[in-house]
């Protein structure tokens, strides 16, 4: 089973609580260009579905960001959620380097 998620670039000055009220979840992707990171938003329902299908830090996920014209393989590195309600607060992705670059 292939896991895929589509993200959008997070608007400048957007507040995390406001995003969550609108059904969006703040997210970050690391490792696509060294130490640089991108702030993103993802549909909260899609994120919940994705997290039920994968294992954190193990399952590769195809991340697509049409706003930035980028796509690639990543793992979910961290998930922040409410302690007992289990509502999601934030998701962090870490890019998996391409196989040919890792072997070189």
Secondary structure as UniProt FT lines:
FT   STRAND          3..9
FT   TURN            12..13
FT   HELIX           16..21
FT   TURN            22..23
FT   STRAND          24..33
FT   TURN            34..35
FT   STRAND          36..43
FT   HELIX           44..53
FT   TURN            56..58
FT   STRAND          61..65
FT   HELIX           66..68
FT   STRAND          70..81
FT   TURN            83..85
FT   STRAND          88..95
FT   HELIX           99..103
//
